[in-house]
Amino acid sequence: MAGFRWLTNAINLGRHNPKAIFGGAGLSLLLMLVPSLLTVPLQIGGTPSVTRMLVGMAISVVLGLLLAPLYGGLLGIIDAAERGRAAKATDVFAPYRSGGGAGRMIGFVVAMLGVYVLVLFVIAGVAGTGIFHWYMQILAAQGKPTPELMQLPAGFGTAVALLMVFWLLLMGIYAVGFGQVALAGRSPLGAVKDGFFGSIKNLLPLLVMAISLCVAFLLLALGFGILGAIAALVGKLAGLWLTILLLIPIYVALVLVLYVVMFGVMYFMWRDICGGNDTSPQEVAAMTA
């Protein structure tokens, strides 16, 4: 039940230093919107094409890499709050300072991109390459697929099953590995290795965590739906503008809470599997080797 404990601890995360944790998460979220804003013209302007889609993806990947140290900064704030150390919201930018480890974190994300590509090759080898060709066509269609594209390609079910299995493993590798590179000072490749062995040894807790996340998401969606219905009812009585005025802060708060919980799960997973950063990087590595 360790996976369930990671989630419950993450839900209670803001009790020590909510100002720093939620402030840092808010700053991180705002900056993470930059790639999406910059690629909007490519998505809505001109004739849809695979080239425009690939250019947009390339821009998003490059900017995503440059912003990746923000994840480490937020994990650092969470770690400081949980250990009773002083922390503030702007510490989310700490990795960009001299010796902050931004290069290691970017290197880790690059290494994980390589792992993702390897996983895609494995899936293509088992399920066939037709599914990826079909997916690219769906993306190029910009939400207006032809009847032919609506038919699922051969190997689709196999690919989905493999993706679910790999998603569970990759989730663990990313969470544990990022904790290693951001909080334990591990090298990018060393963090990937630690994340892999740490996840393999804890597949059952990872499965429990994934199930717990699905249940929590359904309950949260239900609660948000009820709040939305209440706001819509108020809007009918007082006007549409009041409905929008009520829904926007609720939506922003929901996204911020989900963001904090996600990083909380990452942090507690890393701390439980690797023993935290009270030990040296060499001892931490030995625990997952």
N, C-alpha and C positions, 0 to 999 in steps of 0.2 A: 504493500500500500504506500510505498515511498512516493510513487507518482502522484497519488491523491494529496499527500502531504505537501509536495512542491506547489501544487495549485492553491491549497488553502493558505499556505504561508505567503504566497504571492498576492492573494486577495487581501491579506492583512498587512501588506507591505508598508503603507504610508503612516503607520502609527508612530514611528520614531521621529522622522523628519519630513513631514508631508510637503513643507514649503520647498525644500531642496529637490525632493524626488519628483513631485508633480511639476515644479518649475522647470527642472532640467528636461523632463519628458516633453513639456510644451515647447521649449526652445528647439529640441531635437525634431519634433514633429513638424514645426514650421519650416525648418530648413530642409526636411525630407520632401516637402511639397515642391521645392524648386525644380527638380528634374521633370516632374509632371507638368508644371507651368510652362517650362521651356519647350516641351514637346507637343503642347496643345496645337500650335499652328500646323505642325506636320500631320496631326491627326484629323483636323477639321478643314484644312485648306487644300485646294487642288484635287486632282484625281487620285483616288486610292490606288496604291501600288505596293508591291513587295519591297521595292527600293526605299520608298518613303518610310515604310514600317521598320526596315532594318536600320535606317539612319536614326530614327527615333529611339530604337532599342540601344544603338551604340551610344547615343548621347546619355541616355538614362544609365547605362552601365558605367560609363566614365564618371559621371557625376555621383553615382551611387558609391563608387570606390572612394572618391574624395571625401564623401560624407560618412563613410563607414566608421571612422574613429569616434563619431558621436555615440555609437553604440557602446564602445568601451568607456566613454566618459560617463554615460548613464549607469552602466554597471558599477563604475567606481563610486558614484554617488550612493547607489544602493548599498554597496559594501561598507562604505563609511558610516551610513546611517545604521545599518544592522550591527556594526561593531562599536557604536557609540562615539565615533569620531566626528569632528566638525565637518560640515559639508554645506555647499551653497549651490544654487541652480546653475550658475555659470561654470561650475566645475565640469559640466558636460563638454567644455572645450579644452579641458586639461590635456588630453592626448596630443593636441596640436602644439603644445608648448615643448620646449627643448627637453628631450629625454622622456617625453610622454608616451612614446610607443606607437605613434600614428602609423609609421612605416610598417611595423609588425602587423598591425590590424589590417591595413590595406593588403599586405602580403597574404594574410590568412584568407581574406575574402577572395583574392585571386586564386589561391590554392583550392578553395571550395568551388569556385567556378569550374576549375579543372575537374573536380570530383563530379560536379553536375553533368559536365559533358561526357565523362566516362559512364555515368549512369544512363544517359540517353543512348549511348552506343550499345550498352548492354541490352536495353529495352528494344532498340531497333534490331539487334541481332536475334532476339527471341520472338518479338511480335511482328517484325517486318518494318521496312522503311516507308511503306505506303501511308501509315498513320501520320508521320511527320509532314509528308507532302500535303495530305488532306488538311492538317492543322494550319500550315502556312497559307493555304488557299482560303481557309475560314477567316484568318486574320486579315488577309488582303481584301476580303469581301466587305470589310468595315461594317459588319452587322447586317448585310444584305446578301446572305448566301443563296445560291441557286438550289433548286430541288435536288440536283445531283449531289451537292455538298451536304445536304441534310441527311444523306444516307451514311451510316457509320461504316468506316472501312474495315477490311478484314484484320483481325488481330487487335481490335479496339478493346475488347474485354480483357485480353491478356495484358495489354499495356497498362490498363487502369489498375489491375491487380498488382502488377509489378511496381507501379508508381506508389501505391499505398504502402507496400512493404518498404521500398526505398525511402519514402517520405518519413517513415517512422525512424529509420536509421539515420538519415541525414539531419533530421531535427535534433537528435541527440548529439551527433558529431558537431553541429554548428553551435549548439548551446554550450556544451562542455569545452569545445575548442576555443570559442571566443572568450569564455571565462579564463581559460589558460593563457591565451595570448594577451588579454587585457589586464588581468589581475595577478597572474603568476609569472609573467615575464617570459613565457615560452616563445620559441621561434615559431613562425607560421607552420612549417612542416611538422615540427614537434607537436604543435597544438592539434593539427589534423590527426596525427597518430594517436595522441591521448584521447581525443574525441571519439575516434573509431573504436579503440579497445574499451573505453569507458562505456560506450553505447552498447557494444556487443555483450558486455557483462551485465547490462541492466536493461535488456530488451523488455522484460516483463513489467518493470516499473514504467518504462516508456509507454507501453501499451495501455496501462492503467491511466497514465496521465493523459494520453490522447483521448481515451473514452471519457475521462472526467472533463476535459476541455469541451468535447462535443456536447455533453449534458449541460455544462455551465453556459455554453453559447446558446443553446436552445432556451434555457430559462431566461437568459438575458434578453434574447430576442422577443420572448413572450412578454417580459416586463416592459420593454421598449414599445412593443405593439400596443399594450394597454395604455401607456402614457400618450402615445400618438393618437389613440382613439379618444382619450379624454381631451387632448388639445384640439382635435378636430371638432368635438362636440362644443367646446368653448368657442371655437372659431365660427360655428354656425350661429351662435348666439351673439357674439361680439364682432365678428368680421374675420376675413381671411388673414389680414395683416397680424392679428393677435395670435393666430395659429402658428404662423411662421416665426413670430417673435418668441413663442414658447418652445417650438421644436428645435430651433437653432442651438440655444444653449444646452438643451438636453442631448442633442446629437454630439456636440463638441465634448461635453463631459463624458459621454459614453465612449467616444474614440480615445480620449485621454486615459480613461480608466483601463480600457482594453490594452492600450500601449504599455502602461505601467505594469499590468498583470503579466503581459507577455515577457517583459524583461525580468520581472520577479521570478517567473517560472525558470527562465534561463539561469538566473543567479543561484537559486536554491538547488537546482539540478547540479550545477557545477560544484557548489559548495559541498553537497552531500556526496557526490561521486569522487571528487578530487581532494576532499578534506580541507577546502578553503585555502587561503594564502598565508596561514600561520606557519606553514612549513615552507621549506625552500623549494624552488622550481625543480631541483633534482629529485627531492623526495616525493613531490607531487607527481612527477613523471613516472617514478617507480611504482606508484600506487595503481596506475592504469596500464603499465607495460605488460 
